[in-house]
Amino acid sequence: MGNFLLGGSAVWEGVMMFSPFGYAVACRRGEDVVVYKEAFGTAQALPQMGPISRFPFLRGIFAFVLSLGISLRAYFIANRLSSGEEESSEPLCDRNLLLKIVPNLLLGFVILVLLPDFLSHLLLPYSLVLMTLSETLLRIFLLILYVLVLSLFPAGERLLQYHGAEHKAINAFEKGAEMVPEEVDGYPQLHTRCGTTLFALILLLLFFLYLPFQYLPFFTRILLKTLILPFALPIAFELVYLAWRDERFSFFLAPGLLLQRITTKSPHKRQLEVAITALKEVVLIA
């Protein structure tokens, strides 16, 4: 089926898969699986295929921006495919979907920055280390709580199941397995290249990055913490990249694999069919 790395993400009622050559979105619409796929232009090749892969930190930023762009486009496409609408050439112009994304961004700001900072300064104002440690633990707790609440809703639970289906399909593909639901279901629903692995390390790195700002005035502190948050990304990427290349550093993957036990759920056969369809379609682009 090809000798290259695949990535992907869960989308509403489906799965997006991408390769260095393009991406495919497959969604469940009743009894059918509908697909949209698109090849990358020459200038859009993934960073691991180009010279930028030789530059530490820059490669992480570039890979994140590219993956985020693909994921956002896939989100809009999936919403239209699953609802029966035809994919338009400008899916990002959907105002209703943009209005759904903005509250999620604000919620992320509250969970990652605002609430952990406020509570940690309220509980442990006199110890810099304990304050920052409690802030880190609160951030992780609030994120886990958010995912657990999400899983209580049917649509949220299906999203986590599609996340598990995506991982199972990629794991099976990488082992050369037959791409049928019965075979794919036997593979792990955790994967070391999942973005959750990167995100888990970012949560831990913020302990060190936020230490210098803890005794600044509240609004200045929140502003600086918000601005410094993206700087954790390239550092986390390099640690994950190191773990991929050298098993001695595989412990950097452990926090993400633990977090994936919450962000993925065991998929049903119908969800595996969707993930397999997306994978097969993206492989055909190569």
C-alpha positions as CSV (number, residue, x, y, z in Angstrom):
1,M,0.0,0.0,0.0
2,G,3.0,2.4,0.1
3,N,6.0,3.0,2.2
4,F,5.3,6.3,3.9
5,L,4.0,7.6,7.2
6,L,0.3,8.4,7.6
7,G,-1.4,10.8,10.1
8,G,-5.0,11.6,10.8
9,S,-7.6,12.8,13.2
10,A,-11.2,12.2,14.2
11,V,-13.8,14.5,12.8
12,W,-17.5,14.7,13.4
13,E,-19.0,11.4,12.3
14,G,-15.8,10.4,10.5
15,V,-12.0,10.3,10.1
16,M,-9.5,12.3,8.2
17,M,-6.3,10.6,7.0
18,F,-3.3,12.4,5.4
19,S,0.0,11.4,3.8
20,P,2.8,13.4,2.3
21,F,0.8,13.5,-0.9
22,G,-2.8,14.5,0.1
23,Y,-5.6,13.9,2.5
24,A,-9.0,12.1,2.6
25,V,-12.1,12.7,4.8
26,A,-14.5,9.8,5.2
27,C,-17.8,10.2,7.0
28,R,-20.7,8.0,7.9
29,R,-24.0,9.1,6.3
30,G,-26.6,6.6,7.3
31,E,-25.6,3.3,5.9
32,D,-23.1,4.9,3.4
33,V,-19.6,6.1,3.8
34,V,-19.0,9.3,1.9
35,V,-15.5,10.5,1.0
36,Y,-13.8,13.7,0.0
37,K,-10.1,13.7,-1.0
38,E,-7.6,16.2,-2.2
39,A,-3.9,15.9,-3.4
40,F,-1.3,18.4,-2.2
41,G,0.4,20.6,-4.7
42,T,4.2,20.4,-4.9
43,A,4.6,23.4,-2.6
44,Q,2.4,21.8,0.1
45,A,4.5,18.7,0.7
46,L,4.7,17.7,4.4
47,P,7.8,19.0,6.2
48,Q,9.4,15.6,6.8
49,M,9.7,15.3,3.0
50,G,11.6,18.6,2.5
51,P,14.8,20.4,3.7
52,I,13.0,22.0,6.6
53,S,13.1,18.6,8.4
54,R,16.8,19.3,9.1
55,F,16.1,22.4,11.2
56,P,15.2,21.7,14.9
57,F,12.3,23.7,16.3
58,L,11.4,25.1,12.9
59,R,10.2,21.7,11.7
60,G,7.9,21.4,14.7
61,I,6.2,24.8,14.0
62,F,5.9,24.1,10.3
63,A,4.5,20.6,10.9
64,F,2.0,21.9,13.4
65,V,0.7,24.8,11.2
66,L,0.3,22.5,8.2
67,S,-1.4,19.8,10.3
68,L,-3.7,22.4,11.9
69,G,-4.7,23.7,8.5
70,I,-5.5,20.3,7.2
71,S,-7.5,19.4,10.3
72,L,-9.5,22.6,10.2
73,R,-10.4,22.1,6.5
74,A,-11.3,18.4,7.3
75,Y,-13.5,19.6,10.2
76,F,-15.6,21.8,7.8
77,I,-15.7,19.2,5.1
78,A,-16.8,16.5,7.5
79,N,-19.6,18.6,8.8
80,R,-21.0,19.0,5.3
81,L,-20.4,15.4,4.2
82,S,-22.1,14.0,7.3
83,S,-25.1,16.3,7.0
84,G,-25.7,15.5,3.3
85,E,-24.4,18.8,1.8
86,E,-22.1,18.9,-1.1
87,E,-18.5,20.0,-0.5
88,S,-17.9,23.5,-1.7
89,S,-14.6,25.0,-2.9
90,E,-14.6,27.3,0.0
91,P,-15.6,25.4,3.1
92,L,-13.9,27.8,5.5
93,C,-16.5,30.5,4.7
94,D,-19.2,28.7,6.7
95,R,-20.1,31.3,9.3
96,N,-22.2,28.9,11.5
97,L,-19.2,26.5,11.9
98,L,-16.9,29.4,12.6
99,L,-19.3,30.5,15.4
100,K,-18.9,26.9,16.9
101,I,-15.1,27.1,16.8
102,V,-14.8,30.4,18.6
103,P,-16.4,29.3,21.9
104,N,-14.2,26.2,21.8
105,L,-11.1,28.4,21.6
106,L,-12.4,30.5,24.5
107,L,-13.0,27.3,26.5
108,G,-9.5,26.2,25.7
109,F,-8.1,29.5,27.0
110,V,-10.1,29.1,30.2
111,I,-8.9,25.5,30.8
112,L,-5.3,25.9,29.8
113,V,-4.5,29.4,31.1
114,L,-7.1,31.4,33.0
115,L,-8.7,29.0,35.5
116,P,-5.5,27.0,36.5
117,D,-3.7,30.3,37.1
118,F,-6.5,31.8,39.2
119,L,-7.0,28.7,41.4
120,S,-3.3,28.0,41.9
121,H,-2.7,31.6,43.1
122,L,-5.7,31.4,45.3
123,L,-4.7,28.0,46.9
124,L,-0.9,28.3,47.2
125,P,0.2,32.0,46.8
126,Y,3.4,31.8,48.9
127,S,5.3,29.0,47.3
128,L,6.5,29.5,43.7
129,V,7.2,25.9,43.0
130,L,4.1,24.5,44.7
131,M,1.9,27.2,43.0
132,T,3.3,26.3,39.6
133,L,3.0,22.6,40.2
134,S,-0.6,22.9,41.4
135,E,-1.3,25.0,38.3
136,T,0.1,22.2,36.1
137,L,-1.9,19.5,37.8
138,L,-5.1,21.7,37.7
139,R,-4.6,22.2,34.0
140,I,-4.3,18.4,33.4
141,F,-7.3,17.7,35.7
142,L,-9.5,20.2,33.9
143,L,-8.6,18.8,30.5
144,I,-9.4,15.3,31.6
145,L,-12.6,16.5,33.1
146,Y,-13.5,18.2,29.8
147,V,-12.9,15.0,27.8
148,L,-14.9,12.9,30.3
149,V,-17.8,15.3,30.1
150,L,-17.6,15.2,26.3
151,S,-17.8,11.4,26.3
152,L,-21.1,11.6,28.2
153,F,-22.8,13.0,25.1
154,P,-23.5,10.6,22.2
155,A,-21.8,12.8,19.6
156,G,-18.7,13.2,21.8
157,E,-18.5,9.5,22.5
158,R,-18.6,8.8,18.8
159,L,-15.8,11.3,18.2
160,L,-13.6,9.5,20.7
161,Q,-14.5,6.2,19.1
162,Y,-13.5,7.5,15.7
163,H,-10.2,8.6,17.2
164,G,-9.6,5.1,18.3
165,A,-10.6,3.8,14.9
166,E,-8.1,6.1,13.2
167,H,-5.3,4.7,15.4
168,K,-6.3,1.1,14.9
169,A,-6.4,1.6,11.1
170,I,-2.9,3.3,11.0
171,N,-1.4,0.7,13.3
172,A,-2.8,-2.1,11.1
173,F,-1.6,-0.4,7.9
174,E,1.9,0.0,9.4
175,K,2.0,-3.7,10.2
176,G,0.9,-4.7,6.7
177,A,-2.4,-6.2,7.9
178,E,-5.4,-6.9,5.7
179,M,-7.5,-3.7,5.9
180,V,-10.8,-5.2,7.0
181,P,-12.7,-4.3,10.2
182,E,-12.3,-7.8,11.8
183,E,-8.5,-7.6,11.3
184,V,-8.0,-4.0,12.1
185,D,-10.0,-4.2,15.3
186,G,-7.2,-6.4,16.8
187,Y,-4.6,-3.6,16.7
188,P,-4.0,-1.0,19.5
189,Q,-6.1,2.1,19.7
190,L,-3.1,4.1,21.0
191,H,-0.4,5.5,18.7
192,T,2.9,7.2,19.4
193,R,2.5,9.8,16.6
194,C,-0.9,11.0,17.8
195,G,-1.1,14.8,18.4
196,T,-2.2,13.9,22.0
197,T,1.4,12.8,22.7
198,L,2.6,16.3,21.7
199,F,-0.1,18.0,23.7
200,A,0.6,16.1,26.8
201,L,4.3,17.1,26.8
202,I,3.2,20.8,26.2
203,L,1.1,20.6,29.4
204,L,4.1,19.4,31.4
205,L,6.6,21.9,29.8
206,L,4.4,24.8,30.8
207,F,5.5,24.2,34.4
208,F,9.0,25.4,33.5
209,L,7.9,28.1,31.0
210,Y,5.4,29.7,33.4
211,L,7.7,29.8,36.5
212,P,9.2,33.3,35.8
213,F,5.8,35.0,35.5
214,Q,4.0,33.8,38.6
215,Y,4.3,37.0,40.7
216,L,3.5,39.5,38.0
217,P,0.2,41.4,38.2
218,F,-2.8,39.3,37.1
219,F,-3.5,40.7,33.7
220,T,0.1,41.0,32.7
221,R,0.7,37.4,33.9
222,I,-2.2,36.1,31.9
223,L,-1.2,38.0,28.8
224,L,2.4,36.7,29.0
225,K,1.3,33.1,29.7
226,T,-1.0,33.2,26.6
227,L,1.8,34.6,24.4
228,I,4.4,32.1,25.7
229,L,2.1,29.1,25.3
230,P,3.0,28.5,21.6
231,F,6.7,28.3,22.5
232,A,6.2,25.0,24.2
233,L,5.2,23.5,20.9
234,P,8.6,23.3,19.1
235,I,10.2,22.1,22.3
236,A,7.7,19.3,22.8
237,F,8.0,18.4,19.1
238,E,11.8,17.9,19.4
239,L,11.4,15.7,22.5
240,V,8.8,13.5,20.7
241,Y,11.0,13.5,17.5
242,L,13.9,12.3,19.7
243,A,11.8,9.5,21.2
244,W,10.8,8.4,17.7
245,R,14.4,8.1,16.6
246,D,15.9,6.7,19.8
247,E,14.1,4.2,22.0
248,R,16.2,5.2,25.0
249,F,14.1,8.4,25.1
250,S,10.7,6.6,24.6
251,F,9.7,7.8,28.1
252,F,8.8,11.2,26.5
253,L,5.9,9.4,24.8
254,A,4.5,7.9,28.1
255,P,2.4,11.0,29.2
256,G,0.7,11.1,25.8
257,L,0.0,7.4,25.7
258,L,-1.6,7.7,29.1
259,L,-3.7,10.6,28.0
260,Q,-4.8,8.7,24.9
261,R,-6.5,6.2,27.2
262,I,-9.0,8.9,27.8
263,T,-9.1,10.6,24.4
264,T,-9.8,7.4,22.5
265,K,-12.5,4.8,22.9
266,S,-12.9,1.3,21.4
267,P,-14.7,1.8,18.0
268,H,-17.5,-0.3,16.5
269,K,-17.3,-2.0,13.2
270,R,-19.1,0.8,11.4
271,Q,-16.6,3.3,12.6
272,L,-13.7,1.0,11.6
273,E,-15.2,0.9,8.1
274,V,-15.0,4.7,7.9
275,A,-11.4,4.8,9.1
276,I,-10.3,2.1,6.7
277,T,-12.1,3.9,3.8
278,A,-10.3,7.1,4.6
279,L,-6.9,5.3,4.8
280,K,-7.4,3.4,1.5
281,E,-8.4,6.6,-0.2
282,V,-5.4,8.6,1.0
283,V,-3.1,5.8,0.0
284,L,-4.5,6.0,-3.6
285,I,-3.4,9.6,-3.8
286,A,0.3,8.6,-3.7
